[in-house]
């Protein structure tokens, strides 16, 4: 029971009258909720069309064979509409991605547990009433590789440490490779719990319980990955629960850096849906260049990531490589690139010692490049550095 001074106004919206009536029956058990249902007409895409006055909370129920309403919400700003909870069939990674991109506060797969829905509604309302940490959403950066072994974990790790150190604001490094868990080794951490455990307890998490699922680095950075125990079956990582966890994490951190999986798995897609910036890492290789072009096409055309939110980073740059920066610009249709020079000796020593490069070697050209990248993410402006052949993409800075 929500126990508010006035009833919480909830609008149930969807294309199935039967499904909406079932949800309404669930909410009828909560006397502090005033519920209304709104059927979306055939041919209508915008679920908010004709909805007036606006409710306190919007619950969108989608059909498995139609994501038009989620797509419409994902393209709109969440600032001008009520908090959103999404309900629908389980198992659709695309639905989870769109729900995250639309700013949904929760994703509840069907069959819906009535108590979970009522609790989710109460949490959303409580956040709004007290000024809501959820209203301060983190800036999410996802680091992807055009291929395995291109250095995404090194980039993600050092970028996150730089953000935590320079901004001195709550910063999280999220490792989606729960079996290899490379980030813990790069930071000399031994997590006891992490992402899989947090997913299993997501409905019970609060800002105090969260501390038991992250490892703390001396820089102030928090890291959520996986403990080095038995392998975690990928099917055990529920994308819907991850979407809920991600929204919770966004409310508790200012910056989140995600080291994405090598393949665009459901969790990585959900993280991309929440990202302000995607950093695509590649090296000077014809094969990687082709794969990077495919990924950029997918991110833009299929997953709706704006072109100016995708930053192309060339790692381990060698001036004498057969694949030049101009080749990469032409192949990817990019005038601007971010370039990290090759400095193998200090990078390898950093990895072996478990000390981030920006701490291990302040004078390394890679360290300087990472710090400039961090400044660009925070400020939204390119930091010029003559002589490094480095031209960076202006980044959209989160609020």
LODRENFI-243058 format. One line per 2 residues: number of its first residue (from 0); their letters; for each residue x, y, z of N, C-alpha, C. Coordinates in steps of 0.2 Angstrom, whole numbers, plus 5000, padded with zeros to 4 digits. Layout:
BEGIN
NUM> A> X/Y/Z/X/Y/Z/X/Y/Z ~ ... $
This chain:
BEGIN
0> XX> 5004/4994/5000/5000/5000/5000/5004/5006/5000 ~ 5003/5011/4996/5007/5017/4995/5007/5022/5001 $
2> XX> 5001/5023/5004/5000/5027/5010/5002/5034/5008 ~ 4999/5037/5003/5000/5044/5001/4994/5049/5003 $
4> XX> 4995/5055/5003/4990/5060/5005/4985/5060/5000 ~ 4986/5059/4994/4981/5059/4989/4982/5053/4985 $
6> XX> 4977/5051/4981/4978/5045/4977/4983/5046/4971 ~ 4987/5041/4970/4992/5041/4964/4988/5040/4958 $
8> XX> 4988/5044/4953/4985/5044/4947/4989/5040/4942 ~ 4987/5034/4940/4991/5030/4935/4987/5029/4929 $
10> XX> 4990/5030/4923/4987/5028/4917/4989/5022/4914 ~ 4985/5017/4912/4987/5011/4909/4986/5011/4901 $
12> XX> 4991/5011/4897/4990/5012/4890/4993/5006/4886 ~ 4989/5004/4881/4991/4998/4877/4986/4997/4872 $
14> XX> 4988/4991/4868/4983/4989/4862/4979/4984/4864 ~ 4979/4981/4870/4975/4975/4871/4971/4977/4877 $
16> XX> 4964/4977/4876/4960/4979/4881/4960/4974/4887 ~ 4960/4967/4885/4961/4962/4890/4967/4963/4895 $
18> XX> 4972/4964/4892/4979/4965/4896/4978/4971/4900 ~ 4975/4977/4898/4974/4983/4902/4969/4981/4908 $
20> XX> 4964/4978/4906/4959/4976/4912/4962/4972/4917 ~ 4967/4967/4915/4970/4963/4920/4975/4967/4924 $
22> XX> 4978/4972/4921/4983/4976/4926/4978/4980/4930 ~ 4973/4983/4928/4968/4987/4932/4966/4983/4938 $
24> XX> 4964/4977/4937/4962/4972/4942/4967/4972/4948 ~ 4974/4971/4945/4979/4971/4950/4979/4977/4954 $
26> XX> 4979/4983/4951/4980/4989/4954/4974/4991/4959 ~ 4968/4988/4957/4962/4989/4961/4963/4987/4969 $
28> XX> 4968/4982/4970/4970/4980/4977/4973/4986/4981 ~ 4975/4991/4977/4979/4996/4981/4974/5002/4982 $
30> XX> 4971/5004/4987/4966/5009/4988/4969/5016/4987 ~ 4976/5017/4987/4979/5023/4986/4981/5025/4979 $
32> XX> 4978/5020/4974/4980/5021/4967/4973/5022/4963 ~ 4973/5028/4959/4967/5029/4955/4969/5027/4948 $
34> XX> 4966/5022/4945/4969/5019/4939/4964/5021/4933 ~ 4966/5022/4927/4962/5023/4921/4966/5019/4915 $
36> XX> 4962/5017/4911/4965/5013/4905/4963/5017/4899 ~ 4968/5016/4894/4968/5020/4888/4970/5015/4882 $
38> XX> 4965/5014/4878/4967/5009/4872/4970/5013/4866 ~ 4975/5011/4864/4979/5014/4858/4975/5011/4852 $
40> XX> 4973/5016/4848/4969/5014/4842/4974/5012/4836 ~ 4971/5008/4832/4975/5005/4826/4978/5011/4822 $
42> XX> 4984/5011/4820/4987/5016/4816/4990/5022/4820 ~ 4989/5022/4827/4991/5027/4831/4998/5024/4834 $
44> XX> 5003/5029/4834/5010/5027/4836/5011/5030/4843 ~ 5009/5036/4844/5011/5040/4850/5006/5038/4856 $
46> XX> 5009/5034/4861/5004/5032/4866/5001/5038/4870 ~ 5004/5044/4870/5002/5050/4874/4997/5054/4870 $
48> XX> 4996/5052/4864/4991/5056/4860/4984/5056/4863 ~ 4981/5062/4864/4974/5062/4867/4974/5061/4875 $
50> XX> 4980/5060/4878/4980/5058/4885/4980/5065/4889 ~ 4975/5067/4892/4975/5073/4896/4969/5073/4901 $
52> XX> 4970/5075/4907/4977/5078/4909/4982/5072/4910 ~ 4988/5074/4911/4993/5069/4912/4993/5066/4918 $
54> XX> 4994/5059/4919/4994/5056/4926/5000/5057/4929 ~ 5001/5054/4935/5007/5054/4939/5012/5049/4937 $
56> XX> 5009/5044/4934/5014/5038/4932/5010/5035/4926 ~ 5014/5034/4921/5012/5030/4915/5014/5023/4914 $
58> XX> 5010/5018/4914/5011/5011/4913/5010/5009/4906 ~ 5015/5008/4902/5014/5006/4895/5014/4998/4894 $
60> XX> 5009/4995/4892/5009/4988/4890/5010/4987/4883 ~ 5015/4984/4881/5016/4983/4874/5015/4976/4872 $
62> XX> 5014/4975/4865/5013/4968/4862/5019/4966/4860 ~ 5020/4959/4860/5027/4956/4857/5028/4957/4850 $
64> XX> 5023/4958/4846/5023/4959/4839/5023/4966/4837 ~ 5023/4971/4842/5022/4978/4840/5026/4982/4845 $
66> XX> 5031/4985/4842/5035/4990/4847/5035/4997/4845 ~ 5029/4999/4841/5029/5005/4838/5028/5011/4844 $
68> XX> 5024/5009/4849/5024/5014/4855/5030/5015/4858 ~ 5034/5010/4860/5041/5010/4863/5045/5014/4858 $
70> XX> 5045/5013/4852/5049/5017/4847/5048/5024/4847 ~ 5041/5026/4848/5039/5033/4848/5042/5036/4854 $
72> XX> 5041/5033/4860/5043/5036/4866/5051/5036/4866 ~ 5054/5032/4863/5062/5032/4863/5064/5038/4859 $
74> XX> 5060/5040/4854/5062/5046/4850/5060/5053/4854 ~ 5057/5052/4859/5054/5058/4862/5058/5060/4869 $
76> XX> 5058/5066/4871/5061/5067/4877/5057/5065/4883 ~ 5060/5062/4888/5056/5060/4894/5054/5066/4899 $
78> XX> 5057/5072/4897/5056/5078/4902/5049/5080/4902 ~ 5046/5080/4896/5039/5082/4896/5033/5078/4897 $
80> XX> 5035/5072/4900/5030/5067/4901/5031/5064/4908 ~ 5026/5060/4911/5026/5057/4918/5031/5052/4918 $
82> XX> 5034/5049/4923/5038/5043/4924/5034/5038/4921 ~ 5039/5033/4918/5036/5028/4913/5038/5021/4916 $
84> XX> 5033/5016/4917/5035/5009/4918/5032/5005/4912 ~ 5036/5000/4910/5035/4996/4904/5033/4989/4906 $
86> XX> 5028/4987/4903/5025/4980/4905/5025/4976/4898 ~ 5027/4970/4898/5026/4966/4891/5029/4960/4892 $
88> XX> 5028/4956/4886/5031/4949/4886/5039/4949/4887 ~ 5041/4944/4890/5048/4943/4892/5052/4941/4885 $
90> XX> 5058/4942/4885/5062/4939/4880/5064/4943/4874 ~ 5062/4949/4874/5063/4954/4868/5069/4959/4870 $
92> XX> 5075/4958/4868/5081/4962/4869/5079/4969/4866 ~ 5076/4969/4861/5075/4976/4857/5070/4980/4862 $
94> XX> 5065/4976/4864/5060/4980/4869/5063/4983/4875 ~ 5068/4979/4878/5072/4981/4884/5076/4987/4882 $
96> XX> 5079/4987/4876/5083/4993/4874/5079/4999/4873 ~ 5073/4998/4869/5069/5004/4868/5066/5007/4875 $
98> XX> 5065/5002/4880/5062/5004/4886/5067/5008/4890 ~ 5074/5006/4890/5079/5010/4893/5080/5017/4889 $
100> XX> 5080/5017/4883/5081/5023/4879/5075/5028/4880 ~ 5069/5025/4881/5064/5030/4882/5063/5032/4890 $
102> XX> 5068/5030/4894/5068/5033/4900/5064/5029/4905 ~ 5062/5023/4904/5058/5019/4908/5061/5018/4915 $
104> XX> 5057/5019/4920/5060/5018/4927/5060/5011/4929 ~ 5056/5007/4925/5056/4999/4927/5053/4996/4921 $
106> XX> 5055/4989/4920/5053/4985/4915/5050/4979/4918 ~ 5044/4977/4918/5041/4971/4922/5039/4966/4916 $
108> XX> 5042/4961/4916/5040/4956/4911/5033/4952/4913 ~ 5029/4950/4908/5023/4946/4910/5025/4939/4911 $
110> XX> 5021/4935/4915/5015/4938/4919/5018/4942/4925 ~ 5014/4948/4926/5016/4953/4930/5014/4951/4937 $
112> XX> 5019/4952/4942/5018/4951/4949/5015/4957/4952 ~ 5009/4956/4954/5005/4962/4956/5009/4966/4962 $
114> XX> 5012/4963/4967/5015/4966/4972/5021/4970/4969 ~ 5025/4967/4964/5030/4971/4961/5028/4977/4957 $
116> XX> 5022/4977/4954/5020/4983/4950/5018/4988/4955 ~ 5014/4986/4961/5012/4991/4965/5019/4994/4969 $
118> XX> 5024/4990/4970/5030/4993/4973/5033/4998/4969 ~ 5034/4996/4962/5037/5000/4957/5034/5007/4957 $
120> XX> 5027/5007/4957/5023/5013/4956/5025/5017/4963 ~ 5025/5014/4968/5026/5018/4975/5033/5021/4975 $
122> XX> 5038/5017/4972/5045/5020/4972/5046/5026/4967 ~ 5042/5025/4961/5042/5031/4957/5039/5037/4960 $
124> XX> 5034/5036/4963/5030/5042/4966/5034/5045/4972 ~ 5037/5040/4976/5042/5043/4982/5047/5047/4979 $
126> XX> 5051/5045/4974/5056/5048/4971/5054/5055/4969 ~ 5048/5056/4966/5046/5062/4963/5044/5067/4969 $
128> XX> 5041/5064/4975/5039/5068/4980/5045/5071/4984 ~ 5051/5067/4984/5056/5070/4988/5062/5073/4984 $
130> XX> 5060/5075/4978/5065/5078/4974/5070/5073/4970 ~ 5069/5067/4971/5071/5061/4967/5078/5061/4965 $
132> XX> 5082/5057/4967/5089/5056/4964/5088/5053/4957 ~ 5082/5050/4956/5081/5048/4949/5081/5053/4944 $
134> XX> 5079/5060/4946/5078/5065/4942/5085/5068/4940 ~ 5091/5065/4943/5097/5067/4941/5100/5061/4938 $
136> XX> 5100/5060/4932/5102/5054/4928/5109/5054/4926 ~ 5112/5049/4927/5120/5048/4926/5121/5049/4918 $
138> XX> 5127/5052/4916/5129/5051/4910/5132/5045/4909 ~ 5130/5041/4904/5132/5034/4902/5136/5034/4896 $
140> XX> 5142/5031/4897/5147/5030/4891/5148/5023/4890 ~ 5147/5020/4884/5148/5013/4883/5154/5012/4878 $
142> XX> 5159/5008/4880/5165/5007/4876/5164/5000/4873 ~ 5164/5000/4866/5163/4994/4862/5170/4993/4858 $
144> XX> 5171/4987/4856/5177/4985/4852/5174/4983/4845 ~ 5178/4985/4840/5176/4983/4833/5178/4975/4832 $
146> XX> 5182/4973/4837/5184/4966/4837/5187/4965/4844 ~ 5188/4958/4846/5191/4957/4852/5198/4959/4853 $
148> XX> 5201/4960/4859/5208/4962/4859/5210/4969/4857 ~ 5205/4973/4856/5207/4980/4853/5209/4985/4859 $
150> XX> 5208/4983/4865/5209/4987/4871/5203/4991/4874 ~ 5197/4988/4873/5191/4991/4876/5192/4992/4883 $
152> XX> 5194/4986/4887/5194/4986/4894/5199/4991/4897 ~ 5205/4992/4894/5210/4997/4896/5207/5004/4895 $
154> XX> 5204/5005/4889/5201/5012/4888/5195/5013/4893 ~ 5191/5009/4894/5185/5009/4899/5188/5010/4906 $
156> XX> 5193/5006/4908/5195/5007/4915/5199/5013/4916 ~ 5203/5016/4912/5207/5022/4913/5202/5028/4912 $
158> XX> 5197/5028/4908/5193/5033/4907/5188/5034/4913 ~ 5186/5028/4916/5182/5029/4922/5186/5031/4928 $
160> XX> 5192/5029/4929/5197/5032/4934/5198/5039/4933 ~ 5199/5041/4927/5200/5048/4926/5194/5052/4928 $
162> XX> 5188/5050/4926/5182/5053/4928/5181/5054/4936 ~ 5182/5048/4939/5181/5048/4946/5186/5053/4950 $
164> XX> 5193/5053/4947/5198/5057/4950/5197/5064/4949 ~ 5195/5066/4943/5195/5073/4941/5189/5076/4943 $
166> XX> 5183/5073/4942/5177/5076/4944/5175/5075/4951 ~ 5178/5070/4955/5176/5069/4962/5169/5068/4963 $
168> XX> 5165/5065/4958/5158/5064/4959/5157/5056/4958 ~ 5152/5054/4961/5151/5046/4961/5151/5044/4953 $
170> XX> 5156/5039/4953/5157/5036/4946/5157/5029/4946 ~ 5154/5025/4942/5154/5018/4942/5157/5015/4935 $
172> XX> 5161/5010/4936/5163/5006/4930/5159/5000/4930 ~ 5156/4998/4925/5152/4992/4924/5154/4987/4919 $
174> XX> 5156/4981/4921/5159/4976/4917/5154/4971/4915 ~ 5152/4971/4909/5147/4966/4906/5150/4960/4904 $
176> XX> 5156/4959/4904/5159/4952/4903/5160/4949/4910 ~ 5154/4946/4912/5154/4943/4919/5158/4937/4920 $
178> XX> 5160/4934/4914/5164/4928/4915/5172/4929/4915 ~ 5174/4933/4910/5181/4935/4910/5183/4940/4915 $
180> XX> 5178/4945/4916/5179/4950/4921/5185/4953/4921 ~ 5187/4956/4916/5194/4959/4915/5196/4965/4919 $
182> XX> 5190/4969/4921/5192/4975/4924/5194/4975/4931 ~ 5192/4969/4935/5194/4968/4942/5202/4967/4942 $
184> XX> 5205/4964/4937/5212/4963/4936/5216/4969/4935 ~ 5213/4973/4930/5216/4979/4929/5216/4984/4934 $
186> XX> 5212/4983/4939/5212/4988/4945/5214/4984/4952 ~ 5216/4978/4951/5219/4974/4957/5213/4974/4962 $
188> XX> 5207/4972/4960/5202/4971/4964/5199/4964/4964 ~ 5197/4962/4970/5194/4955/4970/5187/4955/4973 $
190> XX> 5182/4956/4968/5175/4957/4971/5172/4951/4974 ~ 5168/4951/4979/5165/4946/4982/5158/4945/4979 $
192> XX> 5155/4950/4977/5148/4950/4974/5149/4955/4968 ~ 5143/4955/4964/5144/4960/4958/5137/4960/4954 $
194> XX> 5138/4960/4948/5132/4961/4943/5127/4955/4944 ~ 5129/4949/4943/5124/4944/4943/5121/4944/4950 $
196> XX> 5124/4945/4955/5121/4945/4962/5116/4951/4962 ~ 5118/4957/4960/5114/4963/4960/5107/4961/4956 $
198> XX> 5108/4958/4950/5102/4956/4946/5097/4952/4950 ~ 5100/4947/4954/5095/4943/4958/5092/4946/4963 $
200> XX> 5094/4952/4965/5091/4956/4971/5089/4963/4969 ~ 5088/4964/4963/5087/4971/4961/5081/4974/4964 $
202> XX> 5076/4970/4965/5070/4973/4968/5071/4976/4976 ~ 5076/4973/4979/5078/4975/4986/5083/4980/4986 $
204> XX> 5086/4982/4981/5092/4987/4981/5089/4994/4983 ~ 5094/4997/4988/5093/5004/4989/5100/5007/4989 $
206> XX> 5101/5013/4991/5108/5016/4990/5113/5013/4996 ~ 5110/5010/5001/5114/5007/5006/5116/5000/5004 $
208> XX> 5111/4996/5002/5112/4989/5000/5117/4989/4994 ~ 5117/4994/4989/5121/4995/4983/5128/4994/4985 $
210> XX> 5131/4996/4991/5138/4996/4993/5140/4989/4993 ~ 5136/4984/4994/5138/4977/4995/5139/4974/4988 $
212> XX> 5137/4977/4983/5138/4974/4976/5143/4977/4972 ~ 5147/4982/4974/5152/4986/4971/5159/4985/4974 $
214> XX> 5164/4985/4971/5171/4985/4973/5173/4993/4973 ~ 5177/4995/4978/5179/5002/4978/5187/5002/4977 $
216> XX> 5188/5006/4972/5195/5008/4970/5198/5014/4974 ~ 5204/5014/4975/5207/5020/4979/5206/5026/4976 $
218> XX> 5204/5027/4970/5203/5033/4966/5196/5036/4968 ~ 5192/5032/4971/5185/5033/4973/5180/5030/4968 $
220> XX> 5183/5027/4963/5179/5024/4958/5175/5017/4961 ~ 5169/5016/4959/5166/5010/4961/5165/5006/4955 $
222> XX> 5166/4999/4956/5166/4994/4950/5161/4989/4951 ~ 5157/4987/4946/5152/4982/4947/5154/4977/4941 $
224> XX> 5156/4971/4943/5157/4966/4938/5155/4959/4940 ~ 5159/4955/4941/5157/4948/4944/5163/4945/4948 $
226> XX> 5161/4941/4953/5166/4938/4957/5169/4932/4953 ~ 5175/4931/4954/5179/4925/4951/5177/4919/4954 $
228> XX> 5171/4917/4952/5168/4910/4955/5167/4906/4949 ~ 5161/4902/4950/5159/4898/4944/5156/4902/4938 $
230> XX> 5157/4900/4932/5155/4903/4926/5147/4905/4927 ~ 5145/4911/4924/5138/4913/4924/5135/4912/4917 $
232> XX> 5130/4907/4917/5127/4906/4910/5123/4913/4908 ~ 5125/4914/4902/5122/4921/4899/5114/4921/4900 $
234> XX> 5111/4915/4899/5104/4916/4899/5101/4917/4906 ~ 5106/4917/4911/5104/4919/4918/5104/4926/4919 $
236> XX> 5106/4930/4914/5106/4937/4915/5100/4940/4912 ~ 5095/4942/4915/5089/4944/4913/5089/4951/4910 $
238> XX> 5088/4952/4904/5088/4959/4901/5084/4964/4905 ~ 5078/4961/4906/5073/4966/4910/5075/4968/4917 $
240> XX> 5078/4963/4920/5080/4965/4927/5086/4970/4926 ~ 5090/4969/4921/5096/4973/4920/5094/4980/4918 $
242> XX> 5088/4981/4915/5085/4987/4913/5083/4991/4920 ~ 5080/4987/4924/5078/4990/4931/5084/4992/4935 $
244> XX> 5089/4988/4935/5096/4989/4938/5099/4995/4935 ~ 5099/4996/4929/5103/5001/4926/5099/5008/4928 $
246> XX> 5093/5008/4928/5089/5014/4930/5091/5016/4937 ~ 5091/5011/4941/5093/5012/4948/5100/5015/4949 $
248> XX> 5105/5012/4945/5112/5014/4945/5113/5022/4942 ~ 5109/5023/4937/5109/5030/4934/5107/5035/4940 $
250> XX> 5102/5033/4944/5100/5038/4949/5105/5039/4955 ~ 5110/5034/4955/5115/5034/4961/5122/5036/4959 $
252> XX> 5123/5037/4952/5130/5039/4950/5129/5045/4945 ~ 5135/5049/4945/5135/5055/4940/5137/5052/4933 $
254> XX> 5142/5048/4933/5145/5045/4927/5145/5037/4928 ~ 5143/5034/4922/5144/5027/4922/5147/5025/4915 $
256> XX> 5153/5022/4916/5157/5019/4910/5155/5012/4910 ~ 5153/5009/4904/5151/5002/4903/5156/4999/4898 $
258> XX> 5160/4994/4900/5164/4990/4896/5159/4985/4893 ~ 5157/4986/4887/5152/4981/4883/5155/4975/4882 $
260> XX> 5151/4970/4881/5153/4963/4879/5155/4963/4872 ~ 5159/4958/4870/5162/4958/4863/5157/4957/4857 $
262> XX> 5151/4955/4859/5145/4954/4855/5140/4959/4857 ~ 5135/4961/4853/5130/4965/4855/5124/4961/4858 $
264> XX> 5126/4958/4864/5121/4954/4868/5116/4959/4871 ~ 5110/4956/4874/5105/4960/4876/5107/4965/4882 $
266> XX> 5111/4963/4886/5113/4968/4891/5117/4974/4888 ~ 5122/4972/4884/5125/4978/4880/5121/4982/4876 $
268> XX> 5116/4979/4873/5111/4983/4869/5107/4988/4874 ~ 5105/4985/4880/5101/4989/4885/5106/4995/4887 $
270> XX> 5112/4994/4888/5117/4999/4890/5117/5004/4885 ~ 5118/5002/4878/5118/5007/4873/5112/5011/4873 $
272> XX> 5106/5008/4874/5100/5012/4874/5100/5018/4879 ~ 5104/5017/4884/5104/5022/4890/5110/5027/4889 $
274> XX> 5114/5025/4884/5121/5029/4883/5120/5036/4880 ~ 5124/5041/4882/5125/5047/4879/5130/5047/4874 $
276> XX> 5135/5043/4875/5141/5042/4870/5142/5035/4870 ~ 5144/5032/4864/5147/5026/4862/5154/5027/4860 $
278> XX> 5158/5024/4863/5165/5025/4861/5167/5018/4857 ~ 5168/5018/4851/5170/5012/4847/5177/5012/4845 $
280> XX> 5180/5007/4848/5187/5006/4848/5190/5001/4843 ~ 5194/5003/4839/5197/4999/4834/5205/5000/4833 $
282> XX> 5208/4996/4829/5215/4997/4828/5216/4998/4820 ~ 5222/4999/4818/5223/5000/4811/5223/4993/4807 $
284> XX> 5218/4990/4806/5217/4984/4802/5211/4984/4798 ~ 5212/4982/4792/5207/4982/4787/5201/4978/4789 $
286> XX> 5202/4972/4792/5196/4968/4795/5192/4972/4800 ~ 5196/4975/4805/5193/4979/4810/5189/4985/4807 $
288> XX> 5192/4988/4802/5189/4994/4799/5182/4992/4796 ~ 5182/4986/4792/5176/4984/4790/5170/4982/4795 $
290> XX> 5173/4979/4800/5168/4978/4806/5166/4984/4809 ~ 5170/4989/4810/5168/4995/4813/5163/4999/4809 $
292> XX> 5163/4998/4802/5158/5001/4798/5152/4998/4799 ~ 5152/4991/4799/5145/4988/4801/5142/4990/4807 $
294> XX> 5146/4990/4812/5144/4992/4819/5141/4999/4819 ~ 5144/5004/4816/5142/5011/4815/5135/5011/4812 $
296> XX> 5134/5007/4806/5128/5006/4803/5122/5003/4807 ~ 5124/4998/4811/5119/4995/4816/5117/5000/4821 $
298> XX> 5122/5003/4824/5121/5008/4829/5116/5014/4827 ~ 5117/5016/4821/5113/5022/4819/5107/5020/4816 $
300> XX> 5107/5015/4811/5101/5013/4807/5096/5008/4811 ~ 5099/5004/4815/5095/4999/4818/5093/5001/4825 $
302> XX> 5098/5003/4829/5097/5005/4836/5096/5012/4838 ~ 5096/5016/4832/5094/5023/4833/5099/5028/4837 $
304> XX> 5105/5026/4837/5110/5030/4840/5112/5036/4836 ~ 5111/5042/4838/5113/5048/4833/5121/5047/4831 $
306> XX> 5122/5050/4825/5129/5049/4823/5134/5053/4827 ~ 5132/5059/4830/5136/5063/4834/5137/5060/4841 $
308> XX> 5134/5055/4843/5135/5051/4849/5139/5045/4849 ~ 5142/5044/4843/5147/5039/4842/5154/5041/4841 $
310> XX> 5158/5040/4845/5165/5042/4845/5169/5036/4843 ~ 5173/5038/4837/5178/5032/4835/5185/5034/4838 $
312> XX> 5187/5029/4841/5194/5029/4844/5199/5024/4841 ~ 5204/5027/4838/5209/5022/4836/5214/5021/4841 $
314> XX> 5215/5015/4843/5220/5013/4849/5226/5010/4846 ~ 5232/5011/4849/5238/5009/4847/5240/5012/4841 $
316> XX> 5239/5018/4840/5241/5021/4833/5248/5021/4831 ~ 5249/5019/4825/5256/5018/4822/5256/5022/4816 $
318> XX> 5261/5027/4816/5261/5032/4810/5263/5028/4803 ~ 5266/5022/4804/5269/5019/4798/5264/5013/4796 $
320> XX> 5258/5013/4799/5254/5007/4797/5251/5008/4790 ~ 5250/5002/4787/5247/5002/4780/5240/5005/4780 $
322> XX> 5236/5005/4786/5230/5008/4786/5231/5015/4790 ~ 5230/5020/4786/5231/5027/4789/5225/5030/4792 $
324> XX> 5226/5035/4796/5220/5039/4799/5215/5041/4793 ~ 5218/5044/4788/5214/5046/4782/5210/5040/4779 $
326> XX> 5213/5034/4779/5209/5028/4777/5203/5027/4781 ~ 5204/5027/4788/5199/5026/4792/5193/5031/4792 $
328> XX> 5195/5038/4791/5191/5043/4790/5186/5042/4784 ~ 5189/5040/4779/5185/5039/4772/5181/5033/4773 $
330> XX> 5183/5027/4776/5180/5021/4776/5174/5022/4781 ~ 5174/5026/4786/5169/5026/4791/5165/5033/4790 $
332> XX> 5167/5037/4785/5163/5043/4784/5164/5048/4790 ~ 5170/5048/4793/5171/5052/4799/5177/5057/4797 $
334> XX> 5175/5064/4799/5181/5069/4798/5185/5069/4804 ~ 5182/5067/4810/5186/5067/4816/5187/5060/4819 $
336> XX> 5192/5059/4822/5194/5053/4826/5197/5055/4832 ~ 5197/5050/4837/5201/5051/4843/5206/5046/4843 $
338> XX> 5212/5048/4844/5218/5043/4843/5222/5042/4849 ~ 5223/5036/4851/5228/5034/4857/5234/5031/4854 $
340> XX> 5240/5034/4855/5246/5032/4852/5248/5025/4855 ~ 5252/5022/4852/5255/5016/4854/5261/5017/4859 $
342> XX> 5260/5014/4865/5265/5015/4870/5265/5009/4874 ~ 5268/5003/4871/5267/4997/4873/5270/4995/4880 $
344> XX> 5276/4998/4881/5280/4996/4887/5276/4999/4894 ~ 5274/5005/4894/5270/5007/4900/5263/5004/4901 $
346> XX> 5260/5003/4895/5253/5000/4895/5254/4993/4898 ~ 5259/4989/4896/5259/4982/4898/5261/4982/4905 $
348> XX> 5266/4986/4908/5267/4987/4915/5261/4988/4919 ~ 5257/4993/4916/5251/4995/4920/5247/4989/4921 $
350> XX> 5246/4985/4916/5241/4979/4916/5244/4974/4921 ~ 5250/4972/4920/5254/4967/4925/5253/4969/4932 $
352> XX> 5254/4976/4933/5254/4978/4940/5247/4979/4943 ~ 5242/4979/4939/5235/4981/4942/5234/4988/4944 $
354> XX> 5238/4992/4941/5238/4999/4943/5236/5003/4936 ~ 5230/5007/4936/5228/5010/4930/5234/5014/4927 $
356> XX> 5234/5015/4921/5239/5018/4917/5240/5026/4919 ~ 5234/5029/4921/5234/5036/4922/5237/5037/4929 $
358> XX> 5238/5032/4933/5241/5032/4940/5248/5030/4939 ~ 5250/5025/4935/5256/5021/4934/5261/5026/4930 $
360> XX> 5259/5029/4925/5263/5033/4921/5260/5040/4919 ~ 5261/5045/4923/5257/5051/4922/5260/5055/4915 $
362> XX> 5266/5053/4913/5269/5056/4907/5267/5052/4901 ~ 5264/5046/4901/5263/5042/4895/5259/5046/4890 $
364> XX> 5260/5046/4884/5256/5049/4879/5249/5046/4879 ~ 5248/5040/4881/5241/5037/4881/5238/5040/4887 $
366> XX> 5241/5041/4893/5238/5044/4899/5235/5051/4897 ~ 5239/5055/4893/5237/5062/4891/5231/5062/4887 $
368> XX> 5231/5057/4882/5225/5056/4878/5219/5054/4881 ~ 5220/5049/4886/5214/5047/4890/5211/5053/4894 $
370> XX> 5215/5057/4897/5213/5063/4901/5210/5068/4897 ~ 5212/5069/4891/5209/5073/4886/5202/5071/4884 $
372> XX> 5201/5064/4883/5195/5061/4881/5190/5062/4887 ~ 5193/5061/4893/5188/5062/4899/5186/5069/4900 $
374> XX> 5190/5074/4898/5188/5081/4898/5183/5083/4893 ~ 5183/5080/4887/5178/5081/4882/5172/5078/4884 $
376> XX> 5172/5072/4887/5165/5069/4890/5162/5074/4895 ~ 5166/5077/4899/5163/5081/4904/5161/5087/4902 $
378> XX> 5165/5091/4897/5163/5097/4895/5159/5098/4889 ~ 5160/5092/4885/5156/5093/4878/5160/5096/4873 $
380> XX> 5167/5098/4874/5171/5102/4870/5177/5098/4868 ~ 5179/5099/4862/5186/5096/4860/5191/5099/4863 $
382> XX> 5196/5095/4866/5202/5098/4868/5208/5097/4863 ~ 5210/5103/4860/5215/5102/4855/5222/5100/4858 $
384> XX> 5225/5096/4855/5232/5094/4857/5237/5094/4850 ~ 5240/5099/4848/5244/5098/4842/5249/5093/4843 $
386> XX> 5251/5090/4837/5257/5086/4837/5255/5078/4838 ~ 5249/5077/4840/5247/5070/4841/5243/5067/4836 $
388> XX> 5242/5071/4830/5237/5069/4825/5230/5067/4828 ~ 5228/5071/4833/5222/5069/4836/5217/5074/4835 $
390> XX> 5211/5072/4832/5206/5076/4831/5199/5073/4834 ~ 5196/5076/4839/5191/5072/4843/5184/5075/4841 $
392> XX> 5179/5070/4841/5173/5072/4840/5170/5076/4846 ~ 5166/5081/4845/5163/5084/4851/5158/5080/4854 $
394> XX> 5158/5079/4860/5153/5075/4864/5147/5078/4866 ~ 5141/5075/4866/5135/5078/4869/5136/5076/4877 $
396> XX> 5136/5081/4881/5137/5081/4888/5130/5080/4891 ~ 5130/5075/4896/5124/5074/4900/5123/5079/4905 $
398> X> 5116/5080/4906/5114/5085/4911/5115/5083/4918 $
